[in-house]
Amino acid sequence: MNRKVIDIIPPHQRVIQETSSPKKKEKKKRKIFPFLILGLLLFGVYYFFAFRVDVEIFPVTHGIKAEETFVIKPSGNENLHGSIFETEVLKRDSTFKSSGSFFEESKATGEVTLFNAHSSEPIPIIAQTRLVSGAGDGKVFYLSDRVTIPGRRTDGRDIIPGEIQAEIVASEAGDEYNIGPTTFSLPGLGVGTAAYENIYAKSETPTSGGVREEKSQITSYDIEEGKNRIKTALKEEGRMILEEELEKEFLLRDNSQYRVVLDSEEVSHEEGDLVEEFQIKMEGRVELITFKEGDLNELLKRSLLEKAPAVEVKDEFVREMEVHLPTLSKNYQIEEFDWEAGEGSLKVEFAGEVYQGISESRLKSSIAGMSRSEAERMIGEESAIRRASIRFRPFSIFTLGNIPSQGERIRVRVEF
């Protein structure tokens, strides 16, 4: 009996199996290998050209505070060179309140006619005799001067009193004594007596001039304060103008650098005047004495270095003392200044940090070819350096041996 053999692998799968033979795999590897080699070469070239070493030096710093006075003159290398600028004429006027007070008091005065219907004989009335107004107000006045009232006379059955004009003054200050025409009695003659009933006074016009009130008054302080305020306003206006006109390198911030030169001044009232307000007008120019910040900084740097601790400089990569400029701070004020001569003195309080500078070229030569640890140890032994950091770039984990000998591959930075 014949047996039948059946191939269970379809034809297309047989083709796939045939293409996956060992010879085909080896051929595929040969194609990938050149690309791998090329990639490694490119990486090596990139690493070779990009490779560098970053060295960060953290020097020991010394803080110094000082105060010094410098001479300002129009010229001279050892002095601070000063320049004077001025604005055009500026104008200001303002109204100010009077701060003083004056309590004004005055007594009312008036004129009366004294009558004598009591006796045909003249009757003397002494000064300061009391006169009391009628009509229920009862205001007390006094006779200003001694007078004598003529005696009465008769005209048939009619009695015509003697009369005389006299001045009176109120017993107290105040406008309540400004009263209208009225009749006055003289209580000193004895209330209820014939003399009291027949000797009296009358006023034909009101009394006036009585005052008791507090009024505003200008003081010397008010005038001086007003002048100072206008001068300050002029100075501030001048400062803004000069700040816009001058270059940024000039120092302009201290108030002692400015002055106001007045061309005219007008005050509407005088000290002691009883007014609530007064006006002041001024015209003048604003002058400025200034100097360049760079020039002042140079003087301060020189002074800081003179006060810095003495150091021994060896023939290595550590140099003389330098000033760390970002730490330099200063406050200044002009103490005295002759505006005509353009000379004066400037008091400065200043502070800053100094450190021993680093010679980049010598440091590169010193560490070229060293390992990282050797270089860090060598730098760390220098007393002027607080700390050092060395990093390999672009990949710090692959140091690729020692620090390169080419100086251009070493970058040195001083950090604080």
Secondary structure as the mmCIF struct_conf table of DSSP 4:
data_model
#
loop_
_struct_conf.conf_type_id
_struct_conf.id
_struct_conf.beg_label_comp_id
_struct_conf.beg_label_asym_id
_struct_conf.beg_label_seq_id
_struct_conf.end_label_comp_id
_struct_conf.end_label_asym_id
_struct_conf.end_label_seq_id
HELX_LH_PP_P HELX_LH_PP_P1 ASN A 2 VAL A 5
BEND BEND1 ILE A 9 ILE A 9
HELX_RH_AL_P HELX_RH_AL_P1 PRO A 11 THR A 19
TURN_TY1_P TURN_TY1_P1 SER A 20 SER A 20
BEND BEND2 SER A 21 SER A 21
HELX_RH_AL_P HELX_RH_AL_P2 PRO A 22 ALA A 50
STRN STRN1 ARG A 52 PRO A 59
STRN STRN2 THR A 61 LYS A 73
BEND BEND3 PRO A 74 SER A 75
TURN_TY1_P TURN_TY1_P2 ASN A 77 GLU A 78
BEND BEND4 ASN A 79 ASN A 79
STRN STRN3 LEU A 80 HIS A 81
STRN STRN4 SER A 83 GLU A 86
STRN STRN5 LEU A 90 LYS A 97
STRN STRN6 GLY A 100 ASN A 116
BEND BEND5 HIS A 118 HIS A 118
BEND BEND6 SER A 120 GLU A 121
STRN STRN7 ILE A 123 ILE A 125
TURN_TY1_P TURN_TY1_P3 ALA A 127 GLN A 128
STRN STRN8 ARG A 130 SER A 133
TURN_TY1_P TURN_TY1_P4 GLY A 134 ASP A 137
STRN STRN9 VAL A 140 LEU A 143
BEND BEND7 SER A 144 ASP A 145
STRN STRN10 VAL A 147 ILE A 149
HELX_LH_PP_P HELX_LH_PP_P2 PRO A 150 ARG A 152
STRN STRN11 ARG A 153 ASP A 155
TURN_TY1_P TURN_TY1_P5 GLY A 156 ARG A 157
STRN STRN12 ASP A 158 ILE A 160
STRN STRN13 GLY A 162 ALA A 173
BEND BEND8 GLY A 174 GLY A 174
HELX_RH_3T_P HELX_RH_3T_P1 ASP A 175 TYR A 177
BEND BEND9 PRO A 181 PRO A 181
STRN STRN14 THR A 183 SER A 185
HELX_RH_3T_P HELX_RH_3T_P2 PRO A 187 LEU A 189
TURN_TY1_P TURN_TY1_P6 VAL A 191 GLY A 192
BEND BEND10 THR A 193 THR A 193
HELX_RH_AL_P HELX_RH_AL_P3 ALA A 194 ASN A 198
STRN STRN15 ILE A 199 LYS A 202
BEND BEND11 GLU A 204 THR A 205
STRN STRN16 SER A 208 SER A 208
STRN STRN17 VAL A 211 GLN A 217
HELX_RH_AL_P HELX_RH_AL_P4 SER A 220 GLU A 245
BEND BEND12 LEU A 246 LEU A 246
TURN_TY1_P TURN_TY1_P7 LYS A 248 GLU A 249
STRN STRN18 PHE A 250 PHE A 250
HELX_RH_3T_P HELX_RH_3T_P3 ASN A 255 GLN A 257
STRN STRN19 TYR A 258 VAL A 267
BEND BEND13 SER A 268 HIS A 269
TURN_TY1_P TURN_TY1_P8 GLU A 271 GLY A 272
BEND BEND14 GLU A 276 GLU A 276
STRN STRN20 GLU A 277 THR A 290
STRN STRN21 LYS A 292 LYS A 292
HELX_RH_AL_P HELX_RH_AL_P5 GLU A 293 LYS A 307
BEND BEND15 ALA A 308 ALA A 308
HELX_LH_PP_P HELX_LH_PP_P3 PRO A 309 ALA A 310
BEND BEND16 ASP A 315 PHE A 317
STRN STRN22 VAL A 318 ASP A 338
TURN_TY1_P TURN_TY1_P9 TRP A 339 GLY A 342
STRN STRN23 GLU A 343 ILE A 358
HELX_RH_AL_P HELX_RH_AL_P6 GLU A 360 ILE A 367
TURN_TY1_P TURN_TY1_P10 ALA A 368 GLY A 369
HELX_RH_AL_P HELX_RH_AL_P7 ARG A 372 GLY A 380
TURN_TY1_P TURN_TY1_P11 GLU A 381 GLU A 381
TURN_TY1_P TURN_TY1_P12 SER A 383 ALA A 384
STRN STRN24 ILE A 385 ARG A 393
BEND BEND17 PRO A 394 PRO A 394
TURN_TY1_P TURN_TY1_P13 SER A 396 ILE A 397
BEND BEND18 GLY A 401 ASN A 402
BEND BEND19 SER A 405 SER A 405
HELX_RH_3T_P HELX_RH_3T_P4 GLY A 407 ARG A 409
STRN STRN25 ILE A 410 VAL A 414
#
